[in-house]
Amino acid sequence: MTVGCLTATLFAVVAVPSLADDKPAAKTSGGGTTGTSPPAPVANRPKVPGALRLHLRSREETAPKSGEFKPVERVSDWKPSQTAIIICDMWNNHYCQLAAQRVDAMAPRMNEVVTAARNHGVMIIHAPSGTMDQYAGTPHRQRMQQARKFEPSVPLKPWCHLDPSKEPEIPIDVSKQSCDDPVVGPAVKVFDRQSAAIKIIGYDGVSDSGDEIYNFLRQEGITHVVLMGVHTNMCVLGRPFGIRQMKNLGFHVALARDLTDAMYDPRQPPYVSHTRGTELVIEHIEKYWCPSLLGEDLTRVVPGSADPMPTSPAEPSTRAATTGSGK
């Protein structure tokens, strides 16, 4: 089978208790790095006030076992200080050239969204799998490696395969071919880093390790995770930091549905356009795993929510409306 994410062996997932059941493990010297002299620790982002007002779309069955679903939207406020965005496999090239072109088109918009989210205090984690050697020694890589170790209540899996107890088969067929190029080249690694259009800067982190990302999220008190990137039916779901793993670990998870893309060839069932194939995967996720949102929701906070609070009852409130608080 040709795959888009060049993954290793797939593993089944198991149900996991909530985050509250996880226990911190003893910290090891070196903060996850090797060598006799661990590097000096790098700083982590400040935690600031604010509220992201998210419009979360899920799909609920109209009646038990009916197989009929309807979209349902609810509004939820997430604190930037408790929220991370994980950018999955937005590589600088791909053996499937149409897939690479769609990433190129998506990357500038993704950079705009994560820039705004970062400025509101959201943690940005870049996860271009298989390219960590390019980021070795950078503060963004070290930030993830130095996180205090936590022991999850179940083992973390290197890949979370489709779980028949929780979901049916994904509604697009990639068993014979997943690349929609007219002439498909060999499925080999032609990328070496993340797309240059998505900036890695400031307090951002870089990791493709489920353990490192989990440790960092727990250390920083992050309970809400937004996944964006590629490919929706493969790595976004299955990676060790993907939707299935994050949900099974008890995180509140959402998919940025306008900042993702599937690997799907319209010459395969159900013989729909590539765009509709991606939408079908998003609908599958909304039914069985987590809600979706639009990237725009991550670019603004509730007006006034990011303003400073008075330090004592005697102090006047500084919660005046500001130009940038809600835009």
Backbone torsions as a table, in degrees:
resi	resn	phi	psi	omega
1	MET	NA	135.8	176.5
2	THR	-85.6	132.4	-178.8
3	VAL	-124.5	159.9	-175.2
4	GLY	-92.9	-22.0	-173.4
5	CYS	-105.5	0.1	178.0
6	LEU	52.3	53.8	-173.5
7	THR	-86.6	167.8	177.0
8	ALA	-92.6	-158.2	-178.1
9	THR	-58.5	142.3	-179.9
10	LEU	-95.3	146.9	-178.2
11	PHE	-129.4	151.7	176.7
12	ALA	-79.3	152.1	178.7
13	VAL	-98.5	158.9	176.2
14	VAL	-128.4	158.0	-179.8
15	ALA	-68.9	145.8	-173.3
16	VAL	-132.0	140.9	175.1
17	PRO	-66.0	179.7	-176.1
18	SER	-74.8	170.5	-179.9
19	LEU	-60.3	-28.8	-176.8
20	ALA	-62.3	-21.0	-178.7
21	ASP	-84.0	-9.7	-178.2
22	ASP	-77.1	144.7	-177.5
23	LYS	-120.7	138.6	177.6
24	PRO	-68.5	139.6	175.8
25	ALA	-97.0	168.3	179.4
26	ALA	-64.3	140.1	179.1
27	LYS	-78.0	136.2	178.0
28	THR	-99.0	152.6	177.0
29	SER	-66.3	141.9	178.4
30	GLY	98.7	-12.0	174.8
31	GLY	56.1	34.9	177.6
32	GLY	92.0	2.8	178.9
33	THR	-104.4	167.0	-180.0
34	THR	-104.6	165.0	179.0
35	GLY	108.7	164.4	-176.8
36	THR	-84.4	-21.8	-179.6
37	SER	-119.7	95.9	-178.7
38	PRO	-64.3	144.6	179.6
39	PRO	-68.0	157.4	177.1
40	ALA	-61.7	141.1	-178.1
41	PRO	-64.7	148.5	175.4
42	VAL	-99.6	155.1	-176.3
43	ALA	-74.9	150.2	173.7
44	ASN	-103.4	162.7	-173.3
45	ARG	-61.9	146.7	171.6
46	PRO	-66.1	149.3	176.3
47	LYS	-100.0	118.1	-171.9
48	VAL	-120.3	159.6	179.0
49	PRO	-72.4	166.1	178.2
50	GLY	145.8	166.8	177.3
51	ALA	-146.4	120.6	172.5
52	LEU	-85.1	122.1	178.2
53	ARG	-94.2	106.6	-172.4
54	LEU	-103.7	139.7	175.3
55	HIS	-103.6	99.1	-171.1
56	LEU	-94.9	121.7	-179.2
57	ARG	-104.7	124.4	173.9
58	SER	-126.5	177.4	179.2
59	ARG	-128.5	125.5	-177.1
60	GLU	-114.4	143.2	179.0
61	GLU	-68.8	132.5	-176.9
62	THR	-66.7	-30.2	175.1
63	ALA	-151.8	150.0	-178.7
64	PRO	-53.7	128.8	176.6
65	LYS	62.0	20.5	179.5
66	SER	-79.8	-24.8	-175.6
67	GLY	75.1	4.1	178.3
68	GLU	-106.5	130.2	-176.9
69	PHE	-122.8	151.1	174.7
70	LYS	-128.4	144.7	177.5
71	PRO	-71.7	139.4	178.8
72	VAL	-131.5	129.2	178.8
73	GLU	-113.1	135.4	173.8
74	ARG	-131.4	154.6	-179.8
75	VAL	-102.6	132.2	-179.7
76	SER	-139.1	138.6	177.3
77	ASP	-98.4	124.2	176.6
78	TRP	-112.6	136.4	176.2
79	LYS	-76.9	130.6	175.3
80	PRO	-55.8	-34.0	-178.6
81	SER	-66.2	-19.1	-179.0
82	GLN	-111.0	14.5	-172.0
83	THR	-123.3	139.8	174.1
84	ALA	-129.0	145.6	168.9
85	ILE	-105.6	128.2	174.9
86	ILE	-109.0	122.2	-179.6
87	ILE	-98.9	112.6	-172.2
88	CYS	-96.2	117.8	163.2
89	ASP	53.2	40.7	174.7
90	MET	-85.1	71.2	-173.6
91	TRP	-73.2	167.2	179.9
92	ASN	-86.2	1.9	175.2
93	ASN	-168.8	172.1	-179.7
94	HIS	-160.4	147.1	178.8
95	TYR	-61.6	-29.2	176.3
96	CYS	-90.8	107.7	-171.0
97	GLN	-68.7	-31.5	174.3
98	LEU	-67.5	-37.0	174.8
99	ALA	-63.4	-42.6	178.6
100	ALA	-62.8	-39.8	179.9
101	GLN	-64.8	-38.7	179.2
102	ARG	-67.2	-36.9	174.1
103	VAL	-62.2	-44.6	178.5
104	ASP	-58.3	-39.5	179.8
105	ALA	-71.7	-33.5	-177.2
106	MET	-79.9	-31.8	-169.7
107	ALA	-58.2	-44.8	179.9
108	PRO	-60.7	-41.2	177.5
109	ARG	-65.8	-41.0	177.8
110	MET	-60.7	-41.5	178.9
111	ASN	-61.8	-38.7	176.7
112	GLU	-61.7	-44.2	-178.3
113	VAL	-65.8	-48.4	-177.0
114	VAL	-70.1	-28.4	175.5
115	THR	-63.0	-47.2	178.8
116	ALA	-64.6	-43.7	179.5
117	ALA	-62.7	-43.6	177.6
118	ARG	-57.6	-44.1	-178.8
119	ASN	-65.3	-23.5	175.7
120	HIS	-87.8	-3.6	176.2
121	GLY	107.0	5.5	178.5
122	VAL	-75.9	140.0	176.4
123	MET	-78.2	133.0	179.2
124	ILE	-111.8	122.9	178.7
125	ILE	-117.7	119.3	179.1
126	HIS	-93.4	126.1	-175.9
127	ALA	-128.1	66.3	174.4
128	PRO	-81.7	90.4	-170.5
129	SER	-55.6	141.5	175.1
130	GLY	79.7	13.4	-178.3
131	THR	-128.1	16.9	-172.5
132	MET	-62.2	-24.1	178.6
133	ASP	-61.8	-27.8	-179.7
134	GLN	-71.7	-18.2	-175.3
135	TYR	-113.0	5.7	-178.8
136	ALA	-58.5	133.9	177.3
137	GLY	85.2	-6.3	178.3
138	THR	-81.5	153.6	178.0
139	PRO	-62.8	-28.6	-179.3
140	HIS	-69.6	-35.7	176.0
141	ARG	-74.4	-43.9	-178.4
142	GLN	-63.0	-35.2	-179.5
143	ARG	-55.7	-38.8	-179.5
144	MET	-78.6	-36.0	-178.2
145	GLN	-70.4	-29.9	-174.2
146	GLN	-85.6	-2.8	-177.5
147	ALA	-60.0	142.7	176.9
148	ARG	-61.5	141.1	-175.5
149	LYS	-81.2	137.7	174.8
150	PHE	-122.9	148.4	178.5
151	GLU	-99.3	110.1	178.4
152	PRO	-69.0	159.2	-177.2
153	SER	-72.8	-16.5	171.2
154	VAL	-136.5	158.2	178.8
155	PRO	-62.3	141.8	173.6
156	LEU	-77.9	137.8	-178.1
157	LYS	-96.4	141.6	176.3
158	PRO	-71.5	-16.2	173.7
159	TRP	-156.2	134.5	179.8
160	CYS	-106.9	101.6	-177.7
161	HIS	-75.9	167.5	175.4
162	LEU	-53.2	133.1	-176.7
163	ASP	-106.9	102.1	-176.2
164	PRO	-60.2	-21.6	178.8
165	SER	-75.5	-13.7	-176.9
166	LYS	-119.7	-20.3	-173.4
167	GLU	-153.1	148.8	171.8
168	PRO	-80.3	-175.7	177.1
169	GLU	-61.3	145.4	176.4
170	ILE	-63.7	139.1	-167.7
171	PRO	-78.5	13.0	170.8
172	ILE	-125.0	144.1	-174.2
173	ASP	-97.8	120.7	175.5
174	VAL	-122.5	19.3	-174.6
175	SER	-66.8	-30.1	179.3
176	LYS	-101.6	-37.5	-176.8
177	GLN	-159.4	135.4	178.2
178	SER	-114.6	-17.6	-179.5
179	CYS	-88.8	134.7	-177.5
180	ASP	-99.2	14.2	172.0
181	ASP	-61.0	143.8	176.7
182	PRO	-57.2	-42.7	173.7
183	VAL	-120.6	115.7	-173.2
184	VAL	-89.8	125.8	177.2
185	GLY	-82.6	178.6	179.9
186	PRO	-64.4	141.3	-179.3
187	ALA	-81.1	79.6	-179.0
188	VAL	-121.8	161.7	-180.0
189	LYS	-75.5	117.3	178.4
190	VAL	-121.1	8.2	179.1
191	PHE	-108.0	159.2	176.1
192	ASP	-139.6	-0.9	178.5
193	ARG	-167.6	-179.9	175.9
194	GLN	-75.1	155.9	175.4
195	SER	-52.9	132.2	-179.2
196	ALA	-67.0	-15.6	179.4
197	ALA	-72.9	-15.3	178.2
198	ILE	-105.4	111.0	-172.5
199	LYS	-78.2	138.4	172.9
200	ILE	-107.3	114.3	-167.8
201	ILE	-156.8	165.2	172.9
202	GLY	61.1	-129.9	-177.1
203	TYR	-90.7	15.2	179.7
204	ASP	-61.6	158.5	174.1
205	GLY	-119.1	156.5	176.2
206	VAL	-130.3	122.3	177.4
207	SER	-165.8	147.9	169.1
208	ASP	-118.7	15.4	-177.0
209	SER	-98.3	125.0	175.4
210	GLY	-59.9	-38.8	179.9
211	ASP	-65.8	-48.0	-178.8
212	GLU	-61.8	-45.4	-178.2
213	ILE	-66.3	-42.9	177.3
214	TYR	-59.9	-47.8	179.8
215	ASN	-58.3	-44.2	-177.9
216	PHE	-64.6	-44.5	179.5
217	LEU	-60.5	-43.6	179.9
218	ARG	-66.7	-43.7	179.3
219	GLN	-58.9	-41.3	-174.5
220	GLU	-89.7	5.0	178.0
221	GLY	68.2	29.0	-179.4
222	ILE	-87.9	124.3	-177.6
223	THR	-118.1	-8.4	-176.4
224	HIS	-123.1	131.4	-174.7
225	VAL	-131.9	131.7	172.4
226	VAL	-110.1	127.0	175.4
227	LEU	-99.1	135.8	170.9
228	MET	-143.8	160.2	-178.8
229	GLY	119.9	-156.1	-172.0
230	VAL	-134.0	157.2	-7.7
231	HIS	-106.1	143.9	-166.7
232	THR	-57.1	-41.6	-176.4
233	ASN	-86.7	-1.2	-177.5
234	MET	-124.8	-92.2	-171.2
235	CYS	-70.2	-34.9	-179.9
236	VAL	-60.9	-35.7	175.9
237	LEU	-83.1	-43.7	-164.1
238	GLY	-98.0	-19.8	-177.4
239	ARG	-56.8	159.6	179.7
240	PRO	-65.6	-8.7	173.4
241	PHE	-117.0	12.8	-174.0
242	GLY	-83.2	-173.9	-172.5
243	ILE	-60.1	-47.0	-177.4
244	ARG	-60.8	-46.9	-179.3
245	GLN	-63.7	-46.4	-177.9
246	MET	-63.2	-40.5	178.0
247	LYS	-65.8	-43.1	-179.2
248	ASN	-66.9	-21.7	176.4
249	LEU	-86.9	-3.5	174.8
250	GLY	96.3	6.3	177.9
251	PHE	-75.2	152.7	168.8
252	HIS	-81.7	121.5	-170.1
253	VAL	-125.0	144.5	172.1
254	ALA	-140.5	151.5	176.7
255	LEU	-105.4	130.3	172.8
256	ALA	-78.9	99.2	-168.3
257	ARG	-72.8	-19.7	177.4
258	ASP	-95.3	3.6	179.8
259	LEU	-128.0	48.7	178.7
260	THR	-151.0	169.0	179.6
261	ASP	-157.7	143.8	179.0
262	ALA	-96.4	161.5	165.6
263	MET	-94.3	112.1	-178.7
264	TYR	-158.3	136.1	178.6
265	ASP	-109.3	116.9	-179.9
266	PRO	-59.3	-9.0	174.0
267	ARG	-77.6	-2.7	179.1
268	GLN	-111.7	158.7	176.8
269	PRO	-56.8	142.8	8.9
270	PRO	-92.3	21.3	174.6
271	TYR	60.5	49.1	175.3
272	VAL	-114.0	173.5	178.1
273	SER	-63.9	161.4	177.2
274	HIS	-59.8	-42.0	179.5
275	THR	-60.2	-45.4	179.8
276	ARG	-67.5	-34.0	176.1
277	GLY	-60.2	-43.4	176.6
278	THR	-62.7	-42.1	179.0
279	GLU	-61.5	-37.8	179.0
280	LEU	-63.5	-37.5	177.7
281	VAL	-68.0	-41.6	177.9
282	ILE	-59.9	-43.3	178.2
283	GLU	-62.6	-38.3	176.1
284	HIS	-59.8	-45.8	179.4
285	ILE	-63.4	-41.9	179.6
286	GLU	-64.3	-29.1	179.0
287	LYS	-77.1	-43.5	-165.1
288	TYR	-115.2	-13.2	-174.2
289	TRP	-127.0	-60.6	-175.0
290	CYS	-158.6	162.3	176.3
291	PRO	-73.9	168.1	174.6
292	SER	-117.1	164.7	177.0
293	LEU	-145.0	170.9	173.0
294	LEU	-97.7	143.6	-178.3
295	GLY	-54.9	-30.6	-179.9
296	GLU	-54.6	-33.8	-179.4
297	ASP	-62.3	-22.7	-176.9
298	LEU	-89.1	0.1	-174.0
299	THR	-99.7	-4.1	-177.3
300	ARG	-145.5	156.9	176.5
301	VAL	-117.1	164.8	178.0
302	VAL	-61.5	129.2	-179.1
303	PRO	-52.4	129.2	179.7
304	GLY	87.7	-17.7	-175.0
305	SER	-70.4	-22.7	-178.4
306	ALA	-94.9	2.5	-178.5
307	ASP	-75.1	155.6	178.9
308	PRO	-70.3	147.7	175.8
309	MET	-93.0	148.7	175.3
310	PRO	-63.5	144.1	-177.6
311	THR	-82.3	-16.7	178.5
312	SER	-151.5	159.2	-179.9
313	PRO	-59.4	-24.7	-177.5
314	ALA	-75.9	-20.3	-176.7
315	GLU	-80.9	140.8	175.1
316	PRO	-69.2	148.1	179.2
317	SER	-70.0	142.0	177.5
318	THR	-107.3	20.9	-176.3
319	ARG	-82.5	45.1	172.9
320	ALA	-74.8	149.1	179.2
321	ALA	-66.0	137.1	178.4
322	THR	-120.3	159.2	-174.5
323	THR	-60.0	-40.6	-171.1
324	GLY	-96.7	-2.1	-170.2
325	SER	-70.4	-27.5	-176.3
326	GLY	-124.2	16.4	-176.5
327	LYS	-124.2	NA	NA
